[in-house]
Amino acid sequence: LGTLFLWFDVSVDQDKLFHDVRNLILLMLVLLLVLVVCVIFGFRITILRPLASVSDSLKRFKLDGVRRLVDWDTHDELGRFILEYNSTLKRETEAEKALIGARDSAEQALLQLKMAQETLVQSEKMASLGSLVAGIAHEINTPIGNSLTVATTLEHKVKHFHQEIESGGLKKSALMAFLSDAEDATRILERSLHAAAEQVQNFKQVAVDQTS
């Protein structure tokens, strides 16, 4: 029936090709820049901001000694870390209050004991109570001495714990060990101070009986 010839031009427009490649590279660079900016922005919001809040809390504690909780509530690993950090601050505050109260009570008890001893020794009517006071003082000094030793040890552990937090090397095992030590110290302080208070009460009763 006939002969059909097909032909097409295989020549390449170099300028158009260069222009398309350049546009493609520019588009990829813009997309890469947008991606980097988004990643940096997300990293600052999700990681750097809460860590900066923790660092600010530690710096303020070093300046004025006041523990400030970090306002951050998420359910990821960082959120759980900050939740545990806030819980630790609360427990430290309670332990510090108990420690201060125990020291004040111990110092007050020792002061009252010394005043009572001096009064009894100087009074001729109660000269016979001198040996009794010495014995009771020994009984009271033992639990009070234990309380002061535990309080000093706990204070040292609190400082060491803060150093671990500031260095960023705090581990869960170290946190649990600190909490266990704090609980043991609280129990020892409570038991020792109760024993001292009981001895003081017994001493007061004996003194009243001797006077009458």
Accessible surface in RSA format (square Angstrom, percent):
REM  Atomic radii and reference values for relative SASA: ProtOr
REM  Chains: A
REM  Algorithm: Lee & Richards
REM  Probe-radius: 1.40
REM  Slices: 20
REM RES _ NUM      All-atoms   Total-Side   Main-Chain    Non-polar    All polar
REM                ABS   REL    ABS   REL    ABS   REL    ABS   REL    ABS   REL
RES LEU A   1   246.39 137.2 157.31 112.5  89.07 223.9 170.15 119.5  76.24 205.2
RES GLY A   2    72.59  89.5   0.00   N/A  72.59  89.5  38.18 104.8  34.41  77.1
RES THR A   3   108.61  77.3  72.73  73.7  35.89  85.5  43.03  57.8  65.58  99.1
RES LEU A   4   150.30  83.7 121.11  86.6  29.19  73.4 122.18  85.8  28.12  75.7
RES PHE A   5   164.17  82.1 143.58  88.9  20.59  53.6 146.20  88.6  17.97  51.4
RES LEU A   6   158.83  88.5 124.28  88.9  34.55  86.8 125.69  88.3  33.14  89.2
RES TRP A   7   215.94  86.7 187.40  90.7  28.54  67.0 161.70  86.2  54.24  88.0
RES PHE A   8   163.87  82.0 142.16  88.1  21.71  56.5 146.36  88.7  17.51  50.1
RES ASP A   9   108.82  76.2  79.74  79.4  29.08  68.8  36.03  84.8  72.79  72.6
RES VAL A  10   114.09  75.1  91.19  82.6  22.90  55.2  98.56  85.6  15.53  42.1
RES SER A  11    84.20  71.2  54.78  73.1  29.42  67.8  49.50 105.4  34.71  48.6
RES VAL A  12    91.53  60.2  67.75  61.3  23.77  57.3  71.19  61.9  20.34  55.2
RES ASP A  13    87.44  61.3  71.30  71.0  16.14  38.2  33.28  78.3  54.17  54.0
RES GLN A  14   122.96  68.8 117.52  85.9   5.44  13.0  54.76 116.6  68.19  51.7
RES ASP A  15   116.72  81.8 110.35 109.8   6.37  15.1  32.63  76.8  84.09  83.9
RES LYS A  16   125.34  61.1 119.22  73.2   6.12  14.6  91.73  82.6  33.62  35.8
RES LEU A  17    90.56  50.4  88.02  63.0   2.54   6.4  90.05  63.2   0.51   1.4
RES PHE A  18   135.07  67.6 130.63  80.9   4.44  11.6 134.65  81.6   0.42   1.2
RES HIS A  19    84.94  46.4  84.80  58.9   0.14   0.4  55.44  57.1  29.50  34.3
RES ASP A  20    63.19  44.3  56.76  56.5   6.43  15.2  25.71  60.5  37.48  37.4
RES VAL A  21    68.24  44.9  67.25  60.9   0.99   2.4  68.23  59.3   0.01   0.0
RES ARG A  22   111.58  46.9 109.04  55.6   2.55   6.1  39.06  53.4  72.52  44.0
RES ASN A  23    62.65  43.2  56.99  55.1   5.66  13.6  26.16  63.0  36.49  35.3
RES LEU A  24   103.06  57.4  99.22  71.0   3.85   9.7 102.55  72.0   0.52   1.4
RES ILE A  25    88.71  50.5  88.51  65.9   0.20   0.5  88.69  63.9   0.01   0.0
RES LEU A  26    93.80  52.2  93.63  67.0   0.17   0.4  93.70  65.8   0.10   0.3
RES LEU A  27    99.06  55.2  95.24  68.1   3.82   9.6  98.55  69.2   0.50   1.4
RES MET A  28   115.43  59.8 110.31  73.0   5.12  12.2  94.84  80.6  20.59  27.3
RES LEU A  29    99.53  55.4  95.22  68.1   4.30  10.8  95.68  67.2   3.84  10.3
RES VAL A  30    83.71  55.1  82.62  74.8   1.09   2.6  83.68  72.7   0.03   0.1
RES LEU A  31   106.30  59.2 101.57  72.7   4.73  11.9 101.89  71.6   4.41  11.9
RES LEU A  32   101.29  56.4  97.62  69.8   3.68   9.2 100.72  70.7   0.57   1.5
RES LEU A  33   114.15  63.6 111.28  79.6   2.87   7.2 113.86  80.0   0.29   0.8
RES VAL A  34    79.45  52.3  77.55  70.2   1.90   4.6  79.45  69.0   0.00   0.0
RES LEU A  35   107.36  59.8 104.66  74.9   2.71   6.8 107.18  75.3   0.18   0.5
RES VAL A  36    65.46  43.1  63.71  57.7   1.75   4.2  65.46  56.9   0.00   0.0
RES VAL A  37    84.50  55.6  83.02  75.2   1.48   3.6  83.96  72.9   0.54   1.5
RES CYS A  38    73.99  56.0  62.80  70.0  11.19  26.3  25.04  63.4  48.95  52.8
RES VAL A  39    90.76  59.7  82.83  75.0   7.93  19.1  89.25  77.5   1.51   4.1
RES ILE A  40    94.84  54.0  93.17  69.4   1.66   4.0  94.84  68.3   0.00   0.0
RES PHE A  41   127.95  64.0 126.37  78.3   1.58   4.1 127.80  77.5   0.15   0.4
RES GLY A  42    27.36  33.7   0.00   N/A  27.36  33.7  27.30  74.9   0.06   0.1
RES PHE A  43   101.27  50.7  96.16  59.6   5.11  13.3  99.37  60.2   1.90   5.4
RES ARG A  44   140.05  58.8 138.21  70.5   1.83   4.4  24.84  33.9 115.21  69.8
RES ILE A  45    52.48  29.9  52.30  39.0   0.17   0.4  52.48  37.8   0.00   0.0
RES THR A  46    68.23  48.5  67.24  68.2   0.99   2.4  57.58  77.3  10.65  16.1
RES ILE A  47    59.77  34.0  59.77  44.5   0.00   0.0  59.77  43.0   0.00   0.0
RES LEU A  48    73.59  41.0  71.50  51.2   2.08   5.2  71.82  50.4   1.77   4.8
RES ARG A  49   138.21  58.0 131.60  67.1   6.60  15.7  43.87  59.9  94.34  57.2
RES PRO A  50     0.03   0.0   0.00   0.0   0.03   0.1   0.03   0.0   0.00   0.0
RES LEU A  51    76.89  42.8  72.39  51.8   4.51  11.3  72.63  51.0   4.26  11.5
RES ALA A  52    59.45  54.7  48.84  75.4  10.62  24.2  55.64  78.4   3.82  10.1
RES SER A  53    42.65  36.0  32.84  43.8   9.82  22.6  15.97  34.0  26.68  37.4
RES VAL A  54    11.29   7.4  11.29  10.2   0.00   0.0  11.29   9.8   0.00   0.0
RES SER A  55    45.51  38.5  42.45  56.7   3.06   7.1  27.76  59.1  17.75  24.9
RES ASP A  56    65.81  46.1  64.03  63.7   1.78   4.2  18.84  44.3  46.97  46.8
RES SER A  57     6.80   5.8   4.77   6.4   2.04   4.7   4.78  10.2   2.03   2.8
RES LEU A  58    13.47   7.5  13.29   9.5   0.18   0.4  13.43   9.4   0.04   0.1
RES LYS A  59   129.23  63.0 127.61  78.3   1.62   3.8  74.27  66.8  54.96  58.5
RES ARG A  60   104.75  44.0 104.45  53.2   0.30   0.7  11.35  15.5  93.41  56.6
RES PHE A  61    40.26  20.1  37.56  23.3   2.70   7.0  37.56  22.8   2.70   7.7
RES LYS A  62   142.72  69.6 107.18  65.8  35.54  84.6  62.22  56.0  80.50  85.7
RES LEU A  63   155.68  86.7 121.56  87.0  34.12  85.8 123.43  86.7  32.25  86.8
RES ASP A  64    75.55  52.9  44.52  44.3  31.03  73.4  39.57  93.1  35.98  35.9
RES GLY A  65    42.55  52.5   0.00   N/A  42.55  52.5  23.15  63.5  19.40  43.4
RES VAL A  66    77.57  51.0  74.17  67.2   3.40   8.2  77.57  67.4   0.00   0.0
RES ARG A  67    39.05  16.4  13.62   6.9  25.43  60.5   5.28   7.2  33.77  20.5
RES ARG A  68    85.54  35.9  81.61  41.6   3.93   9.4  40.85  55.8  44.69  27.1
RES LEU A  69    92.01  51.2  66.28  47.4  25.73  64.7  66.28  46.5  25.73  69.2
RES VAL A  70     8.28   5.5   0.91   0.8   7.37  17.8   4.21   3.7   4.07  11.0
RES ASP A  71   143.99 100.9 116.22 115.7  27.77  65.7  43.96 103.5 100.03  99.8
RES TRP A  72    56.23  22.6  39.33  19.0  16.91  39.7  42.39  22.6  13.84  22.5
RES ASP A  73   128.96  90.3  99.16  98.7  29.79  70.4  34.97  82.3  93.99  93.7
RES THR A  74    50.71  36.1  39.10  39.6  11.60  27.7  42.46  57.0   8.25  12.5
RES HIS A  75   164.80  90.1 147.50 102.5  17.30  44.3 101.87 105.0  62.93  73.2
RES ASP A  76    69.86  48.9  59.97  59.7   9.89  23.4  42.74 100.6  27.12  27.0
RES GLU A  77   129.40  74.3 123.77  93.6   5.64  13.4  65.18 126.1  64.22  52.4
RES LEU A  78    26.11  14.5  21.40  15.3   4.70  11.8  24.42  17.2   1.68   4.5
RES GLY A  79     2.52   3.1   0.00   N/A   2.52   3.1   0.08   0.2   2.44   5.5
RES ARG A  80   121.18  50.9 115.77  59.0   5.42  12.9  64.59  88.3  56.60  34.3
RES PHE A  81    79.30  39.7  72.08  44.6   7.22  18.8  78.31  47.5   0.99   2.8
RES ILE A  82     0.00   0.0   0.00   0.0   0.00   0.0   0.00   0.0   0.00   0.0
RES LEU A  83   117.85  65.6 116.92  83.6   0.92   2.3 117.84  82.8   0.00   0.0
RES GLU A  84    65.73  37.7  65.40  49.5   0.33   0.8  22.43  43.4  43.30  35.4
RES TYR A  85     6.24   2.9   1.71   1.0   4.52  11.8   4.96   3.7   1.28   1.6
RES ASN A  86    17.61  12.1  17.61  17.0   0.00   0.0   4.96  11.9  12.65  12.2
RES SER A  87    32.18  27.2  30.38  40.5   1.80   4.1   9.81  20.9  22.36  31.3
RES THR A  88     2.24   1.6   2.24   2.3   0.00   0.0   1.35   1.8   0.89   1.3
RES LEU A  89     3.84   2.1   3.67   2.6   0.18   0.4   3.84   2.7   0.00   0.0
RES LYS A  90   113.18  55.2 108.64  66.7   4.55  10.8  56.56  50.9  56.62  60.3
RES ARG A  91    84.99  35.7  81.11  41.3   3.88   9.2  49.84  68.1  35.15  21.3
RES GLU A  92     1.97   1.1   0.01   0.0   1.96   4.7   0.72   1.4   1.25   1.0
RES THR A  93    44.32  31.5  44.21  44.8   0.11   0.3  38.13  51.2   6.19   9.4
RES GLU A  94   118.05  67.8 111.31  84.2   6.74  16.0  43.53  84.2  74.52  60.8
RES ALA A  95    14.40  13.2   8.02  12.4   6.37  14.5  13.24  18.6   1.16   3.1
RES GLU A  96    66.43  38.1  62.93  47.6   3.49   8.3  25.81  49.9  40.62  33.2
RES LYS A  97   142.50  69.5 132.20  81.1  10.30  24.5  80.66  72.6  61.83  65.9
RES ALA A  98    48.65  44.7  32.53  50.2  16.12  36.7  44.19  62.2   4.46  11.8
RES LEU A  99    14.25   7.9  14.11  10.1   0.13   0.3  14.14   9.9   0.11   0.3
RES ILE A 100    90.02  51.2  89.49  66.7   0.53   1.3  90.02  64.8   0.00   0.0
RES GLY A 101    32.49  40.1   0.00   N/A  32.49  40.1  31.80  87.3   0.69   1.5
RES ALA A 102     7.33   6.7   3.61   5.6   3.72   8.5   5.47   7.7   1.86   4.9
RES ARG A 103    72.45  30.4  71.62  36.5   0.82   2.0  21.01  28.7  51.44  31.2
RES ASP A 104    80.09  56.1  75.41  75.1   4.68  11.1  29.05  68.4  51.04  50.9
RES SER A 105    61.26  51.8  50.51  67.4  10.75  24.8  26.73  56.9  34.53  48.4
RES ALA A 106     0.96   0.9   0.48   0.7   0.48   1.1   0.96   1.4   0.00   0.0
RES GLU A 107   104.52  60.0  98.74  74.7   5.78  13.8  35.32  68.3  69.20  56.5
RES GLN A 108    91.10  50.9  89.04  65.1   2.06   4.9  34.32  73.0  56.79  43.1
RES ALA A 109    19.67  18.1  15.68  24.2   3.99   9.1  18.44  26.0   1.23   3.3
RES LEU A 110    43.01  24.0  42.98  30.7   0.03   0.1  42.98  30.2   0.03   0.1
RES LEU A 111    94.71  52.7  92.32  66.0   2.38   6.0  94.19  66.1   0.52   1.4
RES GLN A 112    80.92  45.2  75.90  55.5   5.02  11.9  29.82  63.5  51.10  38.8
RES LEU A 113    12.99   7.2   8.89   6.4   4.11  10.3  12.58   8.8   0.41   1.1
RES LYS A 114   124.09  60.5 123.13  75.5   0.96   2.3  67.50  60.8  56.59  60.3
RES MET A 115   111.94  58.0 109.50  72.5   2.44   5.8  96.99  82.5  14.95  19.8
RES ALA A 116    29.41  27.0  21.21  32.7   8.20  18.7  28.98  40.8   0.44   1.2
RES GLN A 117    61.15  34.2  61.15  44.7   0.00   0.0   7.59  16.2  53.56  40.6
RES GLU A 118   103.90  59.7 100.38  75.9   3.52   8.4  33.88  65.5  70.02  57.2
RES THR A 119    87.05  61.9  82.51  83.6   4.54  10.8  60.46  81.2  26.59  40.2
RES LEU A 120     9.62   5.4   9.55   6.8   0.06   0.2   9.55   6.7   0.06   0.2
RES VAL A 121    95.46  62.8  76.04  68.8  19.42  46.8  78.85  68.5  16.61  45.0
RES GLN A 122   148.07  82.8 116.05  84.8  32.02  76.2  44.56  94.8 103.52  78.5
RES SER A 123    35.60  30.1  27.52  36.7   8.08  18.6  21.59  46.0  14.01  19.6
RES GLU A 124   162.09  93.1 139.44 105.5  22.65  53.9  55.87 108.1 106.22  86.7
RES LYS A 125   196.43  95.8 161.37  99.0  35.06  83.5 112.38 101.2  84.05  89.5
RES MET A 126    42.52  22.0  41.52  27.5   1.00   2.4  37.78  32.1   4.75   6.3
RES ALA A 127    64.04  58.9  45.74  70.6  18.30  41.6  48.19  67.9  15.85  42.0
RES SER A 128    91.93  77.7  61.48  82.1  30.45  70.1  58.89 125.4  33.04  46.3
RES LEU A 129     7.29   4.1   7.29   5.2   0.00   0.0   7.29   5.1   0.00   0.0
RES GLY A 130    21.62  26.7   0.00   N/A  21.62  26.7  16.57  45.5   5.05  11.3
RES SER A 131    93.91  79.4  72.57  96.8  21.35  49.2  55.84 118.9  38.07  53.3
RES LEU A 132    62.47  34.8  56.54  40.4   5.92  14.9  62.46  43.9   0.00   0.0
RES VAL A 133     0.05   0.0   0.05   0.0   0.00   0.0   0.05   0.0   0.00   0.0
RES ALA A 134    53.50  49.2  45.43  70.1   8.07  18.4  47.67  67.1   5.83  15.4
RES GLY A 135    37.51  46.3   0.00   N/A  37.51  46.3  35.84  98.4   1.67   3.7
RES ILE A 136    18.23  10.4  17.84  13.3   0.40   1.0  17.94  12.9   0.30   0.8
RES ALA A 137    12.12  11.1  12.12  18.7   0.00   0.0  12.12  17.1   0.00   0.0
RES HIS A 138   121.88  66.6 118.43  82.3   3.45   8.8  73.27  75.5  48.62  56.6
RES GLU A 139    88.52  50.8  83.91  63.5   4.61  11.0  19.95  38.6  68.57  56.0
RES ILE A 140     0.53   0.3   0.53   0.4   0.00   0.0   0.53   0.4   0.00   0.0
RES ASN A 141    70.44  48.6  64.59  62.4   5.86  14.1  23.64  56.9  46.80  45.2
RES THR A 142    73.49  52.3  64.10  65.0   9.39  22.4  59.89  80.4  13.60  20.6
RES PRO A 143    12.92   9.4  11.83  10.8   1.08   3.9  12.92  10.7   0.00   0.0
RES ILE A 144     2.52   1.4   2.51   1.9   0.01   0.0   2.52   1.8   0.00   0.0
RES GLY A 145    30.67  37.8   0.00   N/A  30.67  37.8  29.06  79.8   1.61   3.6
RES ASN A 146    72.40  49.9  70.45  68.1   1.95   4.7   9.84  23.7  62.56  60.5
RES SER A 147     1.83   1.5   1.47   2.0   0.37   0.8   1.62   3.5   0.21   0.3
RES LEU A 148    64.14  35.7  63.39  45.3   0.75   1.9  63.80  44.8   0.34   0.9
RES THR A 149    89.43  63.6  83.19  84.3   6.24  14.9  62.01  83.3  27.42  41.5
RES VAL A 150    23.04  15.2  21.19  19.2   1.86   4.5  22.81  19.8   0.23   0.6
RES ALA A 151     0.97   0.9   0.97   1.5   0.00   0.0   0.97   1.4   0.00   0.0
RES THR A 152    79.51  56.5  78.66  79.7   0.85   2.0  60.51  81.3  19.00  28.7
RES THR A 153    63.92  45.5  59.49  60.3   4.44  10.6  45.23  60.7  18.70  28.3
RES LEU A 154     5.12   2.8   3.70   2.6   1.42   3.6   4.80   3.4   0.31   0.8
RES GLU A 155    59.01  33.9  57.98  43.9   1.03   2.4  16.16  31.3  42.85  35.0
RES HIS A 156   125.06  68.3 122.21  84.9   2.85   7.3  79.23  81.7  45.82  53.3
RES LYS A 157    74.39  36.3  71.69  44.0   2.70   6.4  30.50  27.5  43.89  46.7
RES VAL A 158    23.85  15.7  23.85  21.6   0.00   0.0  23.85  20.7   0.00   0.0
RES LYS A 159   122.26  59.6 118.94  73.0   3.32   7.9  71.86  64.7  50.40  53.7
RES HIS A 160    95.89  52.4  94.29  65.5   1.60   4.1  68.75  70.9  27.14  31.6
RES PHE A 161     4.73   2.4   3.46   2.1   1.27   3.3   4.68   2.8   0.05   0.2
RES HIS A 162    12.96   7.1  12.96   9.0   0.00   0.0  12.94  13.3   0.03   0.0
RES GLN A 163   112.84  63.1 107.62  78.6   5.22  12.4  36.86  78.5  75.98  57.6
RES GLU A 164    45.83  26.3  44.36  33.6   1.46   3.5  18.24  35.3  27.59  22.5
RES ILE A 165    13.33   7.6   3.02   2.2  10.31  24.9   3.82   2.8   9.51  25.8
RES GLU A 166    76.89  44.1  45.01  34.1  31.88  75.9  21.91  42.4  54.98  44.9
RES SER A 167    89.63  75.7  47.55  63.5  42.08  96.9  51.33 109.3  38.30  53.7
RES GLY A 168    66.71  82.3   0.00   N/A  66.71  82.3  33.61  92.2  33.10  74.1
RES GLY A 169    47.94  59.1   0.00   N/A  47.94  59.1  34.74  95.3  13.19  29.5
RES LEU A 170    39.34  21.9  15.78  11.3  23.55  59.2  15.78  11.1  23.55  63.4
RES LYS A 171   145.11  70.8 139.30  85.5   5.81  13.8  87.71  78.9  57.40  61.1
RES LYS A 172   163.09  79.6 150.62  92.4  12.47  29.7  96.31  86.7  66.78  71.1
RES SER A 173    81.07  68.5  65.72  87.7  15.35  35.4  55.93 119.1  25.14  35.2
RES ALA A 174    30.54  28.1  19.78  30.5  10.76  24.5  27.24  38.4   3.30   8.7
RES LEU A 175     8.96   5.0   8.96   6.4   0.00   0.0   8.96   6.3   0.00   0.0
RES MET A 176   100.97  52.3  97.52  64.5   3.45   8.2  89.35  76.0  11.62  15.4
RES ALA A 177    54.08  49.7  45.52  70.2   8.56  19.5  53.28  75.0   0.80   2.1
RES PHE A 178    12.98   6.5   9.39   5.8   3.59   9.3  12.43   7.5   0.56   1.6
RES LEU A 179    20.94  11.7  20.60  14.7   0.34   0.9  20.79  14.6   0.15   0.4
RES SER A 180    54.64  46.2  51.43  68.6   3.20   7.4  25.91  55.2  28.72  40.2
RES ASP A 181    49.31  34.5  44.68  44.5   4.64  11.0   5.10  12.0  44.21  44.1
RES ALA A 182    12.72  11.7  12.53  19.3   0.19   0.4  12.72  17.9   0.00   0.0
RES GLU A 183   102.24  58.7  97.80  74.0   4.45  10.6  33.62  65.0  68.62  56.0
RES ASP A 184    55.77  39.1  54.92  54.7   0.84   2.0  21.35  50.2  34.42  34.3
RES ALA A 185     8.98   8.3   7.09  10.9   1.89   4.3   8.58  12.1   0.41   1.1
RES THR A 186    57.98  41.2  57.34  58.1   0.64   1.5  46.93  63.0  11.05  16.7
RES ARG A 187   127.94  53.7 124.98  63.7   2.96   7.0  60.83  83.1  67.11  40.7
RES ILE A 188    59.40  33.8  59.40  44.3   0.00   0.0  59.40  42.8   0.00   0.0
RES LEU A 189     8.44   4.7   8.44   6.0   0.00   0.0   8.44   5.9   0.00   0.0
RES GLU A 190    97.92  56.2  91.10  68.9   6.82  16.2  32.41  62.7  65.50  53.5
RES ARG A 191   152.03  63.8 145.01  73.9   7.01  16.7  74.37 101.6  77.66  47.1
RES SER A 192    11.16   9.4   7.83  10.5   3.33   7.7   3.30   7.0   7.86  11.0
RES LEU A 193    39.21  21.8  35.41  25.3   3.80   9.5  35.74  25.1   3.47   9.3
RES HIS A 194   118.35  64.7 112.99  78.5   5.35  13.7  79.70  82.1  38.65  45.0
RES ALA A 195    42.94  39.5  37.56  58.0   5.38  12.2  41.90  59.0   1.04   2.8
RES ALA A 196     4.07   3.7   4.03   6.2   0.04   0.1   4.07   5.7   0.00   0.0
RES ALA A 197    59.82  55.0  48.54  74.9  11.28  25.7  55.29  77.9   4.53  12.0
RES GLU A 198   109.93  63.1 103.47  78.3   6.47  15.4  32.96  63.8  76.97  62.8
RES GLN A 199    53.12  29.7  52.92  38.7   0.20   0.5   1.85   3.9  51.26  38.9
RES VAL A 200    27.93  18.4  27.86  25.2   0.07   0.2  27.93  24.3   0.00   0.0
RES GLN A 201   110.73  61.9 110.27  80.6   0.47   1.1  42.75  91.0  67.98  51.6
RES ASN A 202    72.43  50.0  69.96  67.6   2.47   6.0  21.66  52.1  50.77  49.1
RES PHE A 203    16.49   8.2  16.48  10.2   0.01   0.0  16.49  10.0   0.00   0.0
RES LYS A 204   105.96  51.7 103.55  63.5   2.41   5.7  58.94  53.1  47.02  50.1
RES GLN A 205    98.01  54.8  96.37  70.4   1.64   3.9  38.45  81.8  59.56  45.2
RES VAL A 206    50.33  33.1  49.73  45.0   0.61   1.5  50.33  43.7   0.00   0.0
RES ALA A 207    21.02  19.3  20.02  30.9   1.00   2.3  20.85  29.4   0.17   0.5
RES VAL A 208    91.38  60.1  87.88  79.6   3.50   8.4  90.88  79.0   0.50   1.4
RES ASP A 209    84.05  58.9  68.35  68.0  15.71  37.1  28.18  66.3  55.87  55.7
RES GLN A 210   106.24  59.4  78.03  57.0  28.21  67.2   7.47  15.9  98.77  74.9
RES THR A 211    92.48  65.8  63.68  64.6  28.80  68.6  63.48  85.3  29.01  43.9
RES SER A 212   122.50 103.5  55.48  74.0  67.02 154.4  62.13 132.3  60.37  84.6
END  Absolute sums over single chains surface
CHAIN  1 A    15437.8      13439.5       1998.3       9938.9       5498.9
END  Absolute sums over all chains
TOTAL         15437.8      13439.5       1998.3       9938.9       5498.9
